[in-house]
């Protein structure tokens, strides 16, 4: 929404939030790999928990108020409408085809070419 309404995306809290998303996603992918291998590490679980807790605090205390102050009334109304659709409907974004979503592990090296290395 900030990009759509030409908000300042270079503000440090927004950059930190986006970096957190990437770090947490990477940790979840690591955890998935550990689970598949049957070797889930307690350290991975602790790091995910700590990063999620800090991330949620950042969003609730800094990022969300910043967005509310930065966006116009029209942008906030659109954001509210999108949140209502998300909460009321199926657990996917209405503009993303549910048939194309997959929670399977990411392909390994060479999988995009039709198979792994032999």
C-alpha positions as CSV (number, residue, x, y, z in Angstrom):
1,X,0.0,0.0,0.0
2,X,2.9,2.4,0.7
3,X,4.3,1.8,-2.8
4,X,0.9,2.1,-4.4
5,X,0.2,5.4,-2.8
6,X,3.8,6.7,-3.2
7,X,4.7,6.5,0.4
8,X,8.4,6.8,1.5
9,X,9.6,3.1,1.3
10,X,13.1,4.1,2.3
11,X,12.2,4.7,5.9
12,X,14.3,2.5,8.2
13,X,11.4,0.8,10.0
14,X,9.9,-0.3,6.6
15,X,13.2,-1.6,5.4
16,X,13.8,-3.4,8.7
17,X,10.3,-5.0,8.4
18,X,11.0,-6.2,4.8
19,X,14.4,-7.6,5.8
20,X,12.7,-9.4,8.7
21,X,10.2,-11.0,6.3
22,X,13.1,-12.4,4.2
23,X,15.1,-13.6,7.3
24,X,12.1,-15.3,8.8
25,X,11.1,-16.9,5.5
26,X,14.7,-18.2,5.2
27,X,14.5,-19.7,8.7
28,X,11.2,-21.4,8.0
29,X,12.7,-22.9,4.8
30,X,15.7,-24.1,6.9
31,X,13.3,-25.6,9.4
32,X,11.4,-27.3,6.6
33,X,14.7,-28.8,5.4
34,X,15.5,-29.9,8.9
35,X,12.1,-31.5,9.3
36,X,12.4,-33.4,6.0
37,X,15.8,-34.7,7.1
38,X,14.4,-35.7,10.5
39,X,16.8,-33.4,12.3
40,X,14.9,-30.4,13.7
41,X,17.3,-28.2,15.7
42,X,16.1,-26.5,18.8
43,X,18.3,-23.5,17.9
44,X,16.3,-23.0,14.7
45,X,13.0,-23.1,16.6
46,X,14.3,-20.6,19.2
47,X,15.6,-18.2,16.5
48,X,12.3,-18.3,14.6
49,X,10.4,-17.5,17.9
50,X,12.8,-14.7,18.8
51,X,12.7,-13.1,15.4
52,X,8.9,-13.4,15.1
53,X,8.4,-11.8,18.6
54,X,10.7,-8.9,17.7
55,X,9.1,-8.6,14.3
56,X,5.6,-8.4,15.6
57,X,6.7,-5.7,18.2
58,X,8.3,-3.7,15.3
59,X,5.1,-3.9,13.2
60,X,2.7,-3.1,16.0
61,X,4.6,-0.4,17.7
62,X,6.4,1.3,14.8
63,X,5.4,0.2,11.3
64,X,1.6,0.2,11.6
65,X,1.5,3.7,13.2
66,X,3.9,5.0,10.6
67,X,1.7,3.6,7.8
68,X,-1.4,5.2,9.5
69,X,0.3,8.6,9.6
70,X,1.7,8.3,6.1
71,X,-1.2,7.1,4.0
72,X,-4.1,9.2,2.8
73,X,-7.7,8.5,4.0
74,X,-8.4,6.8,0.6
75,X,-5.4,4.5,1.0
76,X,-6.4,3.6,4.5
77,X,-9.9,2.8,3.3
78,X,-8.5,0.6,0.5
79,X,-6.3,-1.2,3.0
80,X,-9.2,-1.7,5.4
81,X,-11.3,-3.2,2.5
82,X,-8.5,-5.5,1.5
83,X,-8.2,-6.7,5.1
84,X,-11.9,-7.3,5.3
85,X,-11.8,-9.5,2.2
86,X,-8.9,-11.4,3.5
87,X,-10.5,-12.1,6.9
88,X,-13.9,-12.9,5.5
89,X,-13.1,-15.1,2.6
90,X,-10.9,-18.0,1.7
91,X,-7.4,-18.1,3.2
92,X,-5.8,-16.9,0.0
93,X,-5.6,-13.4,-1.6
94,X,-8.5,-13.0,-4.0
95,X,-6.1,-11.8,-6.8
96,X,-3.9,-15.0,-6.5
97,X,-5.1,-18.2,-8.0
98,X,-5.4,-20.8,-5.2
99,X,-4.6,-23.6,-7.8
100,X,-1.1,-22.2,-8.2
101,X,-0.2,-22.1,-4.5
102,X,2.0,-24.8,-3.1
103,X,3.4,-25.4,0.3
104,X,5.8,-28.1,-1.0
105,X,9.5,-27.6,-0.4
106,X,11.3,-25.5,-2.9
107,X,13.0,-27.5,-5.6
108,X,16.6,-28.4,-5.2
109,X,19.5,-27.7,-7.5
110,X,18.7,-28.7,-11.0
111,X,15.0,-29.3,-10.4
112,X,13.9,-26.4,-12.6
113,X,15.6,-28.3,-15.5
114,X,13.7,-31.5,-14.8
115,X,15.7,-33.3,-12.2
116,X,18.5,-33.2,-9.7
117,X,22.2,-33.8,-10.3
118,X,23.1,-37.4,-10.9
